[in-house]
Amino acid sequence: MPLRFTLRQLEYFVAVGEAGSIALASDKVNVSSPSISAAISQLEEEFGIPLFVRKHAHGLSLSQAGRQFMVQARKVLDEADVLNRLAGDVLGKVQGPLSVGCLVTFAQLVVPRLRKSFVARFPDVTVSQHELTQSQVFDWLRRAEIDIALTYDLAIPAELEFVPLVELPPYAIVAEDHPLADLPSVSVEDLKDHPMILLDLPFSAEYFLSFFSQIGVKPHIAERTRDMAVMRSLVGNGFGYSIANIRPLSDTSPDGQKLKFIPLNGPVRPMKMGLVMTSGARSVLNISAFVEHCRTVVTPESIPGVKVPEVPVLDS
């Protein structure tokens, strides 16, 4: 007698296996907990094996059989995505899932509006987004956990393809009462003796520090943080200056302190914001559609802060 199960049941099973609880999986897939619980029970009944060990105070953990089942379930879901995309390619229709990564430093400023305009144009594409560091972007692409990512041209591996979109020159961020706050531009030489708040993310930190090594000096690093908002608040409260390539729309820190954004002059390389993907990824229709959409929407004219403009919805 053939087994009967659905891809949706497998999706819920994988979500619970990854989250470790039905409640967390419910939030992840936006489905009620009773529906997920019923799907898991139906799978266990159909296959005749316990997929989870129930722990009253600690949620669920995969059984030994469940771990093996998880590996195969992911393969089935991946193959289903391939079939869905193949059908879209044959029909010439942009559809199916699209998993988009984005560098954490500008995810909040770029991706939501970009995603909104893309889905308005291609409503049959289901977009998911993931905020990552640069090293995570590379790892997730290699493991096929994301299809494409919006990031900087920092240490892009040779096996990945980078499509540049816009150049973003660096600038210094200072509090309004900082000694350099009234200058129209500043050099690295001007900054070197002042305390620095370093945005300490993989590859980004090396990029900022390279400005100082070029002139043979070391910055006075007073604080390090991996959080863009924390960096801006530290700067706003007078703990030091920082350097960034993304200027937010607001001239205040998250806690309401006034900030000044001063262009950096001298031999400082701008960063390029662009798309990175695996070689050959653009042969997939929804990925190539996303690339072309980004080329239309993310332009130098769209950035004072990185502001992605509304674009008309076009016929797909």
N, C-alpha and C positions, 0 to 999 in steps of 0.2 A: 504494500500500500504506500503510495507516494506521500512524502512529508508535505505538509501545508504550512507555509509561513510567508510573511510579507517583508518587503524591504523596510517598511516603516517599523516593524517589530525589531528588525536587526539594528536600525538606527537608534531606537530607544535603548536597546541592550548595550550597544557600544557607548552611548552617552552615560548610562549608569555605571558601566565598568570603568570609564575614565574618571567620572566624578566621585565615585565611591558612595553615593547616596541617591535615592530617588528624588529627593527634594532639590538637590543641586542640579541633577540631570533635567528636572522639570524646568528650572530657570534657563538652562542652556538651550533646550530645544523649544521652549515656550509651549509646553503641553502640560496638562494637569497631571499631578502625581498619580491619581487613580488610573488614568489611561496608561501611563508608563508601567505601573505595577501590574495591570492586567496583561499588557503585552509581554512582560517578562514571564508571568505565570503561564501564558499560552505557549511561549517558546519552550519552557521547561516541560510542560505536559506533552507537547508535540514530539520533542526529542527524547523524552524520558530520562533526562539528566538534570541534576541541580546545578544551575549556572552560578549561583551565589551562595556564600555562607552568610546567614543573617546574624548580625551582632546588635543586640538591642540598644546598646549605648553608643555604638561606633559605626552605625550605618551598615553597608554591605561591602563584602570583599569577594572577589572572584574565586570560585572553587578551582581545583586543578583542571577539571573538565572545562570550566568557564574560561580559563586563560587560553586554552587551545581553541575554544569556540570563538573567542574574541579575535584571534589572528585570522581565522577564516572569514568571520563576519566582515571585518574590515576589507578583506580582499573582494568579497562579494559586492560591498557598497562601492568600492573603487571601480570595479568592472561595470557596475550599473551606471556610474557617472560617465565612464567612457562610452557606453552605448548611447546614453542620452546626448552626449556631445556629438557622437557620430551621426545620430539621427538629425541633429540640428545642422551639421555640416552638409549632409546629403540634401536636406531641404533648403539649404542656404539661409537658415534661420538662426539668429543669435539667441541661445537659450541655455538653460542648465545652471549649475552652481559655478560661482567664481569666488575663490578665496584670495583676498587681497591683504598683503602685509603692508605695514607703514612704520617708518622710523618714529619712535616715541616722541621725539622733540617737536614734530609738527603734525602728528596724527590728528589732534583736536582741531587744528586750523585748516586742514586740507581735506581729509578723507570724507567726513560726513556730507559736505556739500557736493563734493565730486561724486560720491556714491549716489546721492539723491538725483543728480542730473543724469547719471548713466542709467539708473533704473527707470527714470522717466522716459528715456529714449528706448531702452530695451527691457520692457516689463517682464519678459519671460526668463530673465537672468536673476538668480538668487545670489546676492552678494553677501559674503561674510567678511569681517575685517578683524585684523589682529595687530596690536601695537607691539613692536619688537625693537630690540637693539640691532645694530648693524650686523653683529656676529650671528644673532638669532635669525635675521633675514636670510643669510647665506645657508644656515643649517636647515631652516624650514623649507627653503626652495629645494635643497638637495634631497630632503626626505619627502618631497611632494606634499607637504602639509599646507603650503600656499601655492597659488598658481603664478603670482606676480607680486611685486612689491614696489612701493614708492619710497625712494630713499636718496642718499647722496652718493656721489662718485668716489667713495672712500674705499680703497683696497678691494675693488671688485675682482673676484677670482676669474681666471682666464676662461673657465668653462661656462661662465654665466654671461648673458648678454645685457648690456646697459644701453638704454635709450634716453639721451639727455632731453630735458624739457626746458629748464630755465637756469640761468646763473644767479647765485645769491652771494653777493659780496659780504664779508664780515663787518661787524660793527661792535663798538664797545657799548656796554650798558652801565650807566652810573646813576647814583642817587642825585637828586636835584641840587644838593648842597656839596657835591663832590668837587674837589679843586679843579677838575678838568671839565666840569659840566657845561661851561659856557663856550667851549672851543667848537668851531665848525667841523673840525676833524681832528683825529689824534693818530699818532704813530705808535708802534710798539715800544720805541724808545721812551715816549711820554709815559707809557703804562708801567714799565718794568719795575719801578720802585714803589708802586702802590700795591696794596694787598689785592689779591685776585681770588674770586670765587670760580673755581674750575668746574665746568659741566663735564663730569668725569664718566663719560660713556665710551664703550669700546670704539676705537678708531677716531671718534670725534675729538677726544682729549688729545690724542697724538697730533691731530690737525691743528688745534689751537696752540699747542706747545711748540709746534714747528715754526711759528712766527718768531718766537724768541730765539730758538736755536739758530735761525738764519742769520741773526745779528750777533751771535755768540754770547747771549745773556740768558739767565734763568729768571722766570717770573717769581714773584713773592706770593706763593700759593697759601692763602690763609684758610680756605675752606674748600672741600670737594663735595659735590652732590651729583646724583644721577637724575635728579628731578628738576625739570625746567622751571616749574612754579616755585619750588624751594629756592632755586638759584635767584630768581627775580626778587623774592621777598628778602633774601639776605642782602642783595644789592640795595634794594630800596631802604633798608634799615641801616645802611652805612657800613656794612662789614667788608666791603670791597667792590671792585668792578668785575664785570664778566665780559666774555666775548661770545657772540652767537651769529648765526646767519639768517635766522628767522625772527622777524619782528612781529609781535602780536598786534592786534588792532588797538588794544588799550595801552596807554602810556603810564599805567599804574601797575604796581605789583599786586599779587593776589590779596594782600592785606591792606591795600589802599595807599601805599607810598608812591610818590611821584618818581618816575624814571626818566632819564634822558638817553637817547639812542644816538651815538656819534659814529659816523663812518670812520673806518680805519684807512689811513693812507699808507703809501709805501708799497713794497713788494709783498703783498699778502694775496695769496691765491683765493679767488672766489670758489665756493663749492657749487657743483651742478646738482640740481634736483632732477631726478629722472626715474625711469622704471627699470627694474632688474628682473630677469626671468631666466629660466634654463634655455639652452640652445634648442631652437626648433619649436619653442612654446607658441610662437605666433601662428603656427599652422592650425592651432585650435581657434575656432571662429570667435568664441566669446572673449578670448584673450586678445586676439588681434583687434576686435571691436573696442576693447577697453584701451588699448594702446592708442588707437586713432582718436578716441574720445578725449583722452588726456592731452594729446597734442593740440586739440582744439580748445580745450578749456583752461589748461595750466599754461599760461603765457606770461611774458614780462609785464604785460598790461594788467594782468590779474593780481599783481602783487604790489599793493603797499602792505604788508604784513603777512602774508600770503592770503589773499582774499580771492577765493574762486568765485567768479561771477555766475549769475544765472545765465543759462544758455537756452535757446528755444528748443522745444522738443521736436526732433526730426522724425520723419517716417523711417522706419527700419525696413 
